[in-house]
Amino acid sequence: MFIAVIIDEKLWEIKKTIDKKNQKEHKSEIDNELLEKLPDDQRQIISPLVILQQALEEYDNQIEYLIPNENLPSLLQIGKFDLIFNTAGKSATQNLPAHYIALFDLVHVPFIGSPMDSVSICKNKALFKSILQLNFIATPRFQMLKIQGGKLPPIDRKLKYPLLVKFFYEGIHQDEVTDQLAPNPTVLSEILTTFTKKVKFSYVMIEEVIQGRKIYLPIIGNDLTDNIQFLPALEYLLPENTSLEDSLKLQYKDLNLKFLEMTEPLIKRARKVAHKAYNFCNCRDFAMAVFLVDEKTQNLLLHEINPLTSLLPDGKSALAANHIGIEYSDFLNDIILNALLRYDLKIRGKYSKRLKIIRKISD
């Protein structure tokens, strides 16, 4: 197949630098020797992309890299691609990921992952959490504040402090604006007052902070083809005596990773909840369910379903697959296989062989 791989612009710039070096050294692909010559920061960024490329080529695919910009629709139309594989993060799409996914439908090219409406629901935190409540799925209590003309609405007195303050643009959480912790009403008022001096019309979400565990549960497959599966749940372990403020600043790469047993009662409950939410949000092919476990009550709360979770080899889903012995190439191409089945496309070559293996194991 001929696959369009959508990547972040930062990756694109590094890739262009490598391509120039390849031309000088008469090489057609990135090799380990060339990677070693890159600066550490660039090597860390580009290495997962190299592994992804190798995994796709292992199944006899040809790929072309594209970036999410104003030229994307025309490039997709003239490229005669068989499939679109989107790896671009939310920030790469100017916090409008659903808009770019809509382009995939407009150019009539099959793509991996959830459609525009699913991403719109899941990435609009207030809408998503409201839908959870309507479906009787527990989630941290919250309030959406509509700021008009710099004026603050009243705060729900039922909310328990500390609260996390999240800033939004058209429903999409802005990663560029740091979440802030409000331990009490006075600090909350100060945070909101400072914000309204800069922005007169906006949405702000305040949400109860659940102190306890945070569990990630990767979901693979589609309800349409009755093949939804779960990879092992993951949990990042915080150092002892970590304060709430520090826990919000920690990077996952600095934490120890723990895989949870699928037979654990808590994980069984999480899988049932995630399955339900995945389906009513119309998610496709893959997603990541994120749960919070209250350390006082042990209540299981669904925090989010992320349909844009990373499929790169250093992502949580790939790590979970590797934990149960699934090689990255098979993990990645199994997701592509799920998409091909969903579109009812003809399964050829190594994908056909892989499908026979999977069905034999299932039987």
C-alpha positions in Angstrom: 0.0 0.0 0.0 0.9 3.6 -0.5 0.5 5.3 2.9 0.5 9.0 3.8 2.1 9.5 7.2 1.1 12.8 8.8 3.8 14.0 11.2 4.5 17.1 13.3 6.4 19.9 11.6 9.3 19.6 14.1 9.8 16.0 12.9 9.5 17.1 9.3 12.3 19.6 9.7 14.6 17.0 11.2 13.6 14.6 8.5 14.6 17.1 5.8 18.0 17.6 7.5 18.5 13.8 7.4 17.4 13.5 3.8 20.0 16.1 2.8 22.8 14.1 4.6 21.5 11.0 2.9 21.8 12.6 -0.5 25.4 13.6 0.2 26.3 10.1 1.4 24.3 8.4 -1.4 22.0 6.6 1.1 18.4 5.8 0.5 17.3 5.3 4.1 18.2 6.3 7.6 20.7 4.0 9.2 22.0 3.7 12.8 25.3 5.3 11.9 23.6 8.4 10.6 21.3 8.6 13.7 24.4 8.5 15.9 25.7 11.6 14.2 22.6 13.7 15.1 22.5 15.9 18.2 21.0 14.1 21.2 17.7 16.0 21.2 17.1 15.4 17.5 18.0 11.7 17.8 15.5 11.2 20.6 12.8 12.9 18.5 13.4 11.2 15.2 14.3 7.6 16.4 10.7 6.6 17.1 9.7 7.8 13.6 12.5 5.7 12.1 11.2 2.6 13.9 7.6 3.4 12.7 8.9 3.6 9.1 10.7 0.3 9.4 7.5 -1.4 10.8 5.4 -0.1 7.9 8.0 -1.1 5.3 8.2 -4.6 6.9 4.7 -5.2 5.6 5.7 -4.0 2.1 4.2 -0.5 2.4 5.5 2.6 0.7 5.2 5.8 2.7 5.3 9.5 2.1 5.5 12.1 4.9 3.1 15.1 5.1 2.6 17.8 7.6 -0.8 19.3 8.7 -0.8 22.7 7.0 -2.8 24.5 4.3 -1.3 22.3 1.6 -2.4 19.0 3.1 -5.8 18.7 1.2 -4.3 19.1 -2.2 -1.4 16.8 -1.5 -3.7 14.1 -0.3 -5.9 14.5 -3.4 -3.1 14.3 -5.9 -1.0 11.7 -4.0 -3.2 8.7 -4.9 -2.7 7.2 -1.4 -4.3 4.0 -0.2 -4.4 5.0 3.4 -3.7 7.9 5.8 -1.8 7.3 9.0 -1.9 10.3 11.3 0.8 10.6 14.0 0.5 14.4 14.4 -0.2 15.6 17.9 -2.9 18.0 19.0 -0.5 21.0 19.1 0.6 20.3 15.5 -2.9 21.1 14.4 -3.2 24.4 16.2 -5.4 22.6 18.8 -8.0 21.8 16.1 -7.3 18.0 15.5 -10.9 17.2 14.4 -10.7 19.8 11.6 -7.8 18.1 10.1 -9.4 14.7 10.4 -12.4 16.0 8.6 -10.1 16.7 5.6 -9.3 13.0 5.4 -13.0 12.3 4.8 -13.3 15.2 2.3 -10.5 13.7 0.1 -12.1 10.3 0.3 -9.0 8.4 1.4 -9.4 5.7 4.1 -7.6 6.7 7.4 -6.6 5.0 10.6 -8.3 6.2 13.8 -11.5 7.9 14.9 -13.6 10.2 12.8 -14.1 13.9 13.3 -17.2 13.7 15.4 -15.5 11.3 17.9 -12.4 13.4 18.2 -14.6 16.5 18.7 -16.5 14.9 21.5 -13.5 13.4 23.3 -11.4 16.5 23.0 -14.1 18.8 24.2 -13.7 18.0 27.9 -16.9 19.6 29.1 -19.0 17.9 26.4 -17.3 14.5 27.0 -17.7 14.6 30.8 -21.3 15.7 30.4 -22.0 12.7 28.2 -20.3 10.5 30.8 -22.7 11.8 33.4 -25.7 11.1 31.2 -24.5 7.5 30.8 -24.0 7.1 34.5 -20.2 6.8 34.3 -18.4 8.3 37.2 -16.0 11.2 36.4 -14.4 13.9 38.6 -16.8 16.7 39.3 -16.3 19.9 37.3 -17.8 23.2 36.3 -17.4 25.0 33.0 -17.1 28.7 33.4 -18.2 31.0 30.6 -16.2 34.2 30.8 -17.9 37.1 29.0 -16.5 40.6 28.9 -14.0 39.7 31.6 -16.7 38.9 34.2 -16.6 35.8 36.3 -19.7 33.5 36.9 -20.4 32.2 40.4 -18.5 29.0 41.4 -20.4 25.9 42.3 -20.2 25.5 46.1 -20.5 21.8 45.9 -17.0 21.5 44.4 -14.3 20.4 46.8 -10.9 21.9 46.8 -8.2 21.6 45.5 -9.4 22.4 42.0 -7.5 22.2 38.7 -8.0 25.2 36.4 -7.9 24.3 32.7 -8.1 26.9 29.9 -9.8 26.2 26.6 -10.2 27.4 23.1 -13.4 26.4 21.3 -13.7 23.4 23.6 -10.2 22.1 23.1 -7.8 22.1 26.1 -4.8 24.4 25.4 -1.6 22.6 26.3 0.3 25.9 25.7 -1.5 27.5 28.7 -0.4 25.7 31.9 -3.1 24.1 34.1 -3.1 25.8 37.5 -3.9 24.4 40.9 -6.3 26.3 43.2 -6.1 24.9 46.8 -8.7 27.3 48.0 -11.3 29.9 46.8 -8.9 32.8 47.3 -6.3 31.3 45.0 -9.0 30.4 42.4 -10.3 33.9 42.4 -6.7 35.2 41.8 -6.1 32.8 38.9 -9.3 33.7 37.2 -9.0 37.4 37.8 -5.5 37.4 36.2 -6.8 35.4 33.3 -9.7 37.7 32.6 -7.5 40.7 32.4 -5.8 39.1 29.3 -8.8 37.3 27.8 -12.3 38.8 27.8 -14.2 35.9 26.2 -13.3 32.3 26.9 -14.1 29.1 28.6 -12.4 27.8 31.7 -13.0 24.4 33.3 -12.5 23.9 37.0 -12.3 20.3 38.1 -11.9 18.5 41.4 -8.4 17.1 41.8 -8.5 13.3 42.6 -5.6 12.3 44.7 -4.7 8.7 44.1 -3.7 6.5 41.2 -3.8 7.3 37.4 -4.3 4.3 35.2 -3.9 4.1 31.4 -5.8 1.4 29.5 -5.1 1.0 25.7 -8.0 0.0 23.5 -7.6 -1.6 20.1 -10.2 -2.6 17.5 -13.7 -1.8 16.4 -17.2 -2.5 17.6 -18.4 -2.8 14.0 -16.2 -5.9 13.4 -16.6 -7.2 17.0 -12.9 -7.2 17.7 -12.4 -4.7 20.5 -9.4 -5.8 22.7 -7.5 -4.4 25.6 -3.8 -4.2 26.1 -2.4 -4.3 29.7 -3.1 -1.3 31.8 -0.2 0.9 32.8 0.5 3.0 35.9 3.3 5.4 36.5 4.5 5.3 40.1 5.1 8.6 41.8 8.1 8.9 44.2 7.1 8.7 47.9 6.0 12.0 49.5 5.5 13.7 46.2 3.4 16.8 46.7 0.3 17.5 44.7 1.9 20.5 43.0 5.0 18.4 42.1 3.0 15.5 40.8 1.4 17.8 38.2 4.8 18.8 36.9 6.5 15.4 36.6 7.4 14.0 33.2 6.5 10.3 32.6 9.9 9.5 31.3 11.2 10.2 34.8 8.8 7.8 36.5 8.8 4.0 37.0 6.3 2.2 34.9 4.1 -0.7 36.3 1.9 -3.0 34.3 -1.3 -4.2 36.0 -2.8 -7.7 35.8 -5.8 -8.0 33.5 -7.4 -10.3 36.1 -7.3 -7.6 38.7 -10.9 -6.7 39.7 -10.2 -3.0 39.3 -9.0 -3.5 35.8 -12.0 -5.7 34.9 -14.3 -2.8 36.0 -12.2 -0.3 34.0 -12.4 -2.5 30.9 -16.2 -2.6 31.1 -16.4 1.2 31.5 -13.9 1.9 28.8 -15.7 -0.4 26.3 -18.9 1.4 26.9 -17.4 4.9 26.5 -15.3 3.9 23.5 -18.5 2.8 21.7 -20.8 5.6 22.5 -18.1 8.1 21.5 -17.9 6.2 18.2 -14.1 5.7 18.5 -12.3 3.5 15.9 -9.2 1.4 15.6 -7.5 2.6 18.8 -7.7 4.9 21.8 -6.5 5.3 25.4 -8.8 5.3 28.4 -7.5 7.2 31.4 -8.8 6.4 34.8 -8.4 8.0 38.2 -8.7 6.0 41.5 -9.5 8.0 44.6 -7.1 7.0 47.3 -9.7 7.7 50.0 -12.8 6.0 48.5 -11.2 3.7 45.9 -13.8 5.0 43.5 -12.9 4.4 39.8 -13.4 7.6 37.7 -13.1 7.8 34.0 -11.0 10.9 33.2 -10.8 10.8 29.4 -10.8 8.7 26.3 -8.0 9.9 24.0 -8.5 8.9 20.4 -5.3 10.6 19.4 -3.0 8.6 21.7 0.5 8.0 20.3 1.2 4.9 18.2 4.9 5.6 18.1 7.2 2.9 19.7 7.8 4.9 22.8 4.0 5.5 23.3 2.1 3.8 26.1 0.1 1.5 23.8 3.2 0.1 22.1 4.8 -0.4 25.5 1.8 -2.3 26.7 1.8 -4.5 23.6 5.5 -5.2 24.0 4.8 -6.2 27.6 2.8 -9.2 26.4 5.2 -10.1 23.7 3.7 -8.3 20.7 6.5 -6.9 18.5 6.0 -3.3 17.5 5.7 -4.2 13.8 2.8 -6.5 14.5 1.2 -4.1 16.9 1.2 -1.3 14.4 0.1 -3.3 11.4 -2.6 -5.0 13.4 -4.2 -1.6 13.9 -3.9 -1.0 10.1 -5.5 -4.4 9.6 -8.4 -3.4 11.8 -8.9 -0.3 9.7 -8.8 -2.3 6.5 -11.4 -4.6 7.8 -13.6 -1.7 9.0 -13.5 -0.2 5.5 -14.2 -3.6 4.0 -11.1 -3.4 1.8 -9.4 -6.3 0.3 -6.7 -7.8 2.5 -3.6 -8.6 0.6 0.0 -9.7 1.1 1.4 -9.9 4.6 -1.8 -8.5 6.1 -3.7 -11.5 4.7 -1.1 -13.8 6.3 -1.4 -11.9 9.6 -5.2 -12.1 9.6 -5.0 -15.9 9.2 -2.7 -16.1 12.1 -4.9 -14.0 14.3 -8.1 -15.9 13.4 -6.3 -19.2 14.0 -5.2 -18.0 17.5 -8.8 -16.8 18.2 -10.3 -20.1 17.2 
